[in-house]
Structure formats: structure tokens, C-alpha cells
Amino acid sequence: MAVQHQPGYYNSLLGPKKTSTFSCCFNSSLSPPSSIPILWRTKKSGKKDDIATARLNSSNRSRFVIRSSGSTGGGGGGGLSWWKQPEKAPPASRVSLSDVVWPSAGAFAAMALLGRMDQMMASRGLSFTIAPLGAVCAVLFATPNSPAAQKYNMFIAQVGCAAFGVLALSIFGPGWLARGTALAASIAFMIITGATHTPAASLPILFIDGAKFHQLHLWYALFPGATGCVLLCLIQEIVIFLKNSCKF
């Protein structure tokens, strides 16, 4: 329940005991009111009785209107309208088992191959298994037709955002200023170029906070983000082929 407070005058109407309507005035102050609200009393005969008039103290006047927060407002969607399933999303009954198995298997294969490459690069202290590539897997395998999964958007955003992380660290050093500047520049870059790929926005933060990547300098724009995406794109093509040819 939501309580709406509206200041102003308010009169209480007291009628016979059988009267169905009743209005009440709540005092916003803890101190007792300095005067009595206006009262009207009507006898059964229809003649008016004594009328006692007074005003509430201006500092204590208040009116409360109680209404449900679930009532439809300007959006007209109700309290849980934001929780509705998007109209373009297919119903759960239309999702086949193969639509779930192949993308999940592709994600497993991608992380397994990246983990194997980590073992090969362990002597150099580098890693392919980074969090942004996990987000790239979700985009490529779960929503292959979305704008973020397009190859142009992915590679342009990966290279550009990673480069902004390197530049921000070299100018401001490690800290909140470098993170904020790199992220702001990355978002502006994706808007200007039209290459929107949300996982790429985490690459600048990863470089600034990950000391093991500092030795790469501008090579970080290509490794491990863009290089890892090449492998993920190859696996995506296999997943799409299996989804279209092997349905169950």
C-alpha cells in the first residue's frame, strides 16, 4: 500500500449512526490539535441542530489518501508490467531440446578449448579464460541473431574497448579515474561506430585491474579478447549447423 500525503483543509462529517459514509482527518503532528474540526449534526426531523465551527491549526493540517501501489498508472501496465516476458521471445513450449543442448554443448566446448590453451600459455603467465569471453559465449550461442552477435559489432567493439583500457591506464594509472574514463570512452566509441557489443565493455576494467595483462600494452587490443572471439565464432558456426540439421 502507498500513502499519499496532501496538505489542506479537511472537514469531518458526523451524521446519524446509520450513516454509511464517514470521513476522517489524521493529524500529522504528535501534539494534540489546538481546535476542533467543523461538525455538522442533522436530526431525523430534517431540521439543523447547533453547528460548531472551528479551524484546525495551520501547522497541523494534513490529509492522507491511501491507495494501492498496484493500481495502473501512467504506463497502464500495473505493478508487475516490467516482469512480463518480451513479446518476441518464443514461448517455452516451442523451445525444443536441441535448442537447449547444442548451445550449451558449444559453450562447454569453448571453455574447454580455452582452458587447454591456458595450459599452453601458462609459462607466460597469460590466460584465455577471461570473464568477457564467457559473456561472448552467451551472446553467440543463445542469441545468434541479435545485433551484439554480429561479427562486425563484436570485433570492432572488442578491439576498440580494449585499446581504451590500455590508454586510460597509461594516462591515469590504476584506480577509479582510469576505470571510469575507459568505460565512458568505450560506450561513446560503440555508440559512434554503431558496433554495440556489451561484453566488450568489461575489457578495459579487466586490463586496468589485471596486472598480468599490463605487459601486453597495446597488444591487449588483439589478445586475448579478439583472438578468443575468433575461436568462439568458429564454434558458433558448428552450433548453428547442428541446430538446423540435428533437431530432436
N, C-alpha and C positions, 0 to 999 in steps of 0.2 A: 504494500500500500504506500502511496506517495502522499505527503501532506503539503498542501499549497497554502502559503500564508499571504493574506491580503489585508492591508490596513484599511480602516474606515469605520464609519458608524454602523452600529447594528442594534436592532430593536428586538426584544423578546416578546413574543405573543403568547399570553396565557389565557386560555378560554375555559369553557366548562370541562369537566373531567372526561366527557365523551368525545372531546375534540380529537381529531385524528392527526392534525398537524402540530408540530412542536419545533420551535426554533431555539437554538441555544447559543449563547455568546461565551467564548472562552477568553479569559484574561491572560495576556502574555506576561504579566508581571507576577512575581510571587507575593507581593504586598497586596492587601485587600483593596478593592476599588474605593474611591473617595465618594462615590454617589451611586444611585440605583438606576438601572436602565428603565426605559419607558414601558409601562404596563397598561394594557387595555383589558378591562373586565366587562363582560356583557351578561346581563341576566337573561333568564329564559323568556321573560316577557318581551324582550326586544328593546327595552329601554337601557340607555347607557348609565353606568354607575360612575362613581368617582374616578377620575383619571389622575394618576400620579405621574408627573413628568420630571425627568431629571436627565442629566447628561453624564456619560462616562468620562472619566479623566482622560484627556487627550493623550497622555503618555501611556495609558493602559489599554487603549482601544485596539482591538485586533479581532480578526475573523479567520477561522480555519475552515478550509474546504477539503474534505477527504475524498479522494478518488483512487481508483485502481490504476497502478502503473502499467497494467497490461492493456489498457484501452488504446484503441487505434488513434494515432496522432497524425501529424502532417504526412508521414510516409504511408500511412494506411496499412502497414504491414503487421502491426501487432508487436508484442514484446519479443517474440522469437523469430521475427522475419529474417534476421541475419543468419539464422541457423538452417534455413531451407537449402535443400540440395539444388545446385545450379541446374537450369533447365536443359542445357546442352549435354549434361552428363548422362550416360546411358543408365537405365535402371539396373539394379543389381541382378534382376532375373535374366538380363540379356548378356551378362558377362559370363563367358564360357570358361571352362577350366584351363584351356590352353592360353587364354588371355592373361591368366594369372601365372601359370607355370613358366612360360617362355621368358617373360621379362624378369621374373625372379631368378631363373637359371642364368640369364645373361648378366645380372648384377653379381651373382656368385662367381661366375667365370671371370668377370672383370676384376673383382677384388682378388681372386686367386692369382691371376696373371700379374697384377700389380705387386702383390706380395712376393711372388717369385722374383720379379725384377728388383725388389728391395733387397733380397738376399744377394743378388749380383752386385748391387751398388753399396752394400754395407761397408766395404772397405773405405769408401769415400765419405761416409757419414751422411749420405743423402737418402731420400725416401720418395717413392712414387705414391705410397698410400697416404694421401692427404685428404682432409675433410672435404674440400671443394669438389674433388673428383667423385666422392660419394653422392653429393648433390647433383652432379652432372649425370651420374647413372640414373637417378630418379627421373630426371628430365628426359633423357634419351629413351629410356625403356618404358616408362609409364605414360608419357605424353609425347610421342614421337612427332606428332603433327603440330605441336604448339610453336609459337614464334621463338621461344627460348631454345628449342631443339634444332633450329635451322643452323646449318654449318657456318654460314657467313656470320650470323649473330654470335655463335659460340666462339669461333676463333678470333674474331676482331675484339670481342669483349675480353677474352682470356689474355690476349697479348697486351691490350691497352691498359687494363686494370692492374696487371702485374707490373707493368712499367711504371705506373703512377706510385705503386708501393715502393719501388726502388728509389725513385726520385724524391719522394717525401722523406724517406729515411736519410738520404744523403744530405738533405737541406735542413731538416728539423731534428734529426737524431731520433732515437727510440723514445716513445712517450705518446701522450694523448693528442698532442698537436699534430704529430705525423699521421696518426690513425685517422683523425677527423679530416685532415686535409686530403689524404689519399682516398678516403671513401667518398668525399664530396666531389673530387675531381673524377673519380671513376663513374659516379652516377651521371655527372654532366657529360662525360665522354659518351656513355651509352645512349643518352638522350639525343645528343647532337648527331651521332653516326647512325642512329636507329638500330644499333646492334644491342638489343636487350637480352642479357643472359645473366640471370640473377646469381648463380653460383660464382661467377667471376668477381662479384663484389667482395667476396671474402679473401681473395688472393692478396690484396695489399696488406690486410691485417695479418695474414699468415706470415708474410715476409718480414714485416716490422717486428713481430713478436717472436719469430723463429730464428734464433741466432745461427742455426746450422745452414740457413739459406743465404746468409749475408755474403758468403764467399763467392756466390754466383754472380752478384752485381746485376747487370742488365741481361745476362743470360737467363735470369729468372723469368723473363717475359716469355721464354720458349720452354723452359724446363722448371718444374715437372708438369705445370698446368696444360699448356698447349700440346706438349708431347704425349701426355697421358690421354688427352682427348682424341688423338689420332687412333689409339688402341680402342678406346671406347666406341668410336664411330664404326670401326670395323666389326666389333661385336654387335653393335646395334643393327647393322645390315643383316647379320646372321639371324638375330632375334626376329626381325621383321619377316624374313623369308620363312622361318619356321612357323610363325603365327599365321601366315597366309596359306601355307601348304600343308601343315600338320595341325588340323583342328580336332579337338576332342572335348 
